[in-house]
Amino acid sequence: MSLANSLREAKGGACPPFLRSYVKLATERKHLTNILKLVAYQIESELVALAIPHYARAEGEARTLVQAALLSSADLLPTNNELLVTLEAQSSPHRSRAIAALCNSLNETRTCFPGTRLQNVLRNRPIIDEILKADKLNEGYVRSSGFRL
């Protein structure tokens, strides 16, 4: 039972005017919230469709992969004509590679950030295993931190 209905019963059927607008606002807010949820689900579904060709476990995990990417941390770096978005590496190499491929697919659309002329450039931060594998080619190399591989 809503607040307006319970007050109406307590006051003998009359509902104060301020509560009528409150109830209407709550209904409008619910509709707006539902519309935003539907739009978010549609966008998520489009991203899943783009990720499927790049992810071997797409049948059961593609939506989870996209959700994890959307929830991951990112660095934003605006330049004169680009907004560089660097997503953190995912939980495993195959997931990071799939997200990197998804980023490349999205970059091909050359989408601008809303309200600006900055082109979105998406990329995935390389995972540490791939960095170490590349560094093994230079075994004696000493990083600036002093850490020897």
N, C-alpha and C positions, 0 to 999 in steps of 0.2 A: 504494500500500500504506500502511495506517495505521501510526501509531507502535506501537499495541498489537500488530498483526500482526507487525511486524518484530522487536519484542522477544520475542514468543512463539516465533518461529522461532529466535532467538538463544539462548533459554533451554530449548530442547527441547520446546516445545509448551505450557508453563505461562505464563499471563499473570498478573502481580502484581495483587492486588485493587485497588490505587489506580488502575491503568490501566483497569480495567473501568468504574469510575465516571467516569473522564475521557472515555472513548469514548462512554458513554451521555449525558453532559452535552453533548458536541459534537453528537450527533445531535439532542438536544432543542433546542439552540441553533439548529441548522439549520432545524428545523421551525418554531420561533418566528420566525426571520428570514423564512422563506418566507411565513408567514401575514401578517406585517406588510407584506411587499411586495405581496401580493395585496390587502390592505385599502387600501393607498396607491394602487394602480392603480385600484381600484374608485372611490375618492373622486375621483381625477383624472378618470376617465371621466364621473362625474356632473357635475363642473365643466365638462367639455368640452360635455356635452349642454346645460347651462344657457347656455354662451357662444355656441353655434351661431346662435341667432336674431339675435345682436347683432354678428356678425362676418362680413363679406362673403367673406373667404377661408377660411371655416371648413372647407371640404372637405379642404384639404391642410395647414392650419396651426393648427387649433383646439387640438390637443394641445400644440403648441409654444408657443402663446400662453399657455395655462394653466400650463405648466411655467415659462415666463419669469416669470409673475406670482408663482408660488410661490417662485421663487428670488430675487425682487427684494427690496431693502431695504424696511423699513417702520418707521414710528414708532408706538409704543404709548403711549397716554395713558389711564390709568385715571381715571375720575371716580367719583362716588358710586354711580351706577347703570349706567354704560356702560364698555366697553373700546373706545376709539376706535383703530382700526387704519388708518393712512394709508400706502398703498403708494406707492412711488416711481413717477414717470411711466415709461411704457414707451418703447421705442425709436422709435416713430412715433405720430403723432396718432390714426390709426385703431385702433391697438392699445390706446392709452390709453383711447379712448372705449369700446372693447369691454370692457375690464377694469372701467371705471366702471359700465357697464350690468350686468356680472356682479356687482359689489359691491352694486348696488341690488337685484338679484334675491335675493342672499343676505341682505340686510338685511330683506327682507320676511318671512323665516322667523322673525325675532326670537329668534335662538338665543343662549343664555347661555353664557358661558365656563365650561368644566367646573370644578366644585368651588366656583363662586361664583354670585352673583346678578347679575353684570355682563352686560348685554346686549352682544353683539358689534356694533359699528357699523363697517362697512368703507367705505373710500373710496379713491379714487385721486388722488394729487397732480396738480394741473393741469400740463399741459406748458407750457413757456415760450412757445411760439408762440401759444397761446390767451391767455395773460396779456398778451403784447405786442399782440395783435389787440384785446383789450378796452381796453387803455390808449391805443390810437390814437384812440379816441373822445375822449380827453382830451389832445390833443396837447401843450398847453403845460404839462401837469402835471409837477411836479418831485418825484421820489420822495425819501423821507427820506435815501437814500444820496447824493443830489445828482445822480444820473444823469438827464439830460433825454432824453426820447424824441423 
